[in-house]
Amino acid sequence: MLDGWVPWPESFARRYRAAGYWEGRPLDRLLRERAAADPDRIALVDAAGDRWTYAELDRHADRQAAGLRRLGIGAGDRVVVQLPNTDAFVVLFFALLRAGAVPVLTLPAHRESEIVHVAETAGATAYVIPDVLDGFDHRALARAARKAVPSIEHVLVAGEAAEFTALADVDAAPVPLAEPDPGDVALLLLSGGTTGKPKLIPRTHDDYTYNVRASAEVCGFDSDTVYLVVLPTAHNFALACPGLLGTLMVGGTVVLAPTPSPEDAFELIEREKVTATAVVPPVALLWLDAVEWEDADLSSLRLLQVGGSKLGAEPAARVRPALGCTLQQVFGMAEGLLNYTRLDDPSDLVIQTQGRPLSPDDEIRVVDEDGRDVAPGETGELLTRGPYTLRGYYRAPEHNARTFSDDGFYRTGDLVRVLPSGHLVVEGRAKDQINRGGDKISAEELENHIMAHPGVHDAAVVGMPDATMGERTCACLVPRAGRSAPAQRELAAFLTDRGVAAYKLPDRVEVMDAFPRTSVGKTDKKELGRRIAGQLRTEDGGVH
Ligand code: AMP
């Protein structure tokens, strides 16, 4: 068993097994079983049109698993994976599981600051990267990461390896490998984070397989499903809700999109006759507009899942008329709990709510600031526990003490109300995080970086309303005495230099003499947010 994670109490584990949620199957079996049942079916298609049958994918994963073992990467080893939406990701994911290693999934956008922290926390022994992606050389990042995190012994590169090992050379004749304990951690996902640095989310074979299987059922996935991966494969939504794993589990076909742009995605939808996909609200908005001028044939599309941040009721209502498919709202978290509107829900629930819990055993509490349950229908913070919701972040005991109740409920930091039908409406957020169109930014993490700037005395990062992204990021700065605070461009360059991912860079900088304070003397972020929003309205008013 991996150490440093918090398993479910045995009484709960027994219950989840008895209810049939946890089936005692390693996660990689979903591929093995489909490959045995339907070897010649197409499992995977990449953007270039290269096709993999289930048998080919399965065989390749076996060979790479043997190659990993030969390198000395095996049971319980944590491997940081940072690959774009390519077949290399899919093969590697299964190969790592088969070798008994634990993939730690990071986004292609992450940079030194995030990668070093994640590799350090995970105690990673290997790091897998593309060579160059969008003009950024990941091998340079790997050099820096290796220097900072000596536990990284291997760097594997999809592409030109330079001094590292080419992923293509990680290949050997398949060897029999012991199957992992299904109750053990299968992979580590990244949380958006509200404090300091991103946290690692342990997901077990049992819980993640259930997450995938139950999601595939609710979403009506079957062997005719052709699922387009638009979001990064490392994101829980695209990976497992039901995502690429859910599609493979039922024998469907996964198509990989290089970007979510309407040009790329629409072309693939037409070419591969895609039936289902998942996007964040800004991408949905883009697509809703693009159908007016793109003439691609989208008639195969039956299901558009939208989640990651809140989709407004107005764009939600436009999905069926514009795209001709069913909308499904998804309010989920890599920590576990998933809420889906159901395919046969009446349209007002689909348009107005963010869905209801996936599992009959998802327990939901909605509490006030003192932790007391609010009256039914009132808004409060959502707490949850269940058969696929974590009981603690990986190696984060102090954070866990704050984030989980004594009886194991996860405090989501989301403000919701529950309708009599059981559907949830997301009303806002209690956590100090900006949700920039689905990308999560921890205010505290960014403030810590900004405060390292010599011109900054104090920093407060708040969200500002934005029609497309839902929110964008505003950094409020108090300059250091006798110095001037950096302008937006300078601050962005400074943060980039510190290895901060581009999506975290502030969209706006506001310099002020002092911050408003709460009655106990803390920075009043609510007031700051109101001021910025007011200012934006004035500026808008000035334009029109
Ligand atoms: P992640 O771990 O990136 O999946 O982020 C999970 C968080 O994203 C949730 O706790 C919410 O704050 C937010 N979120 C996800 N889906 C939705 C949605 N449909 N509506 C509003 N917020 C959402």
Boltz pocket constraint, residues with backbone or C-beta under 6 A from the ligand:
constraints:
  - pocket:
      binder: B
      contacts: [[A, 190], [A, 191], [A, 192], [A, 236], [A, 306], [A, 307], [A, 308], [A, 309], [A, 310], [A, 311], [A, 329], [A, 330], [A, 331], [A, 332], [A, 333], [A, 334], [A, 335], [A, 354], [A, 412], [A, 414], [A, 426], [A, 429], [A, 435], [A, 438], [A, 440]]
      max_distance: 6.0
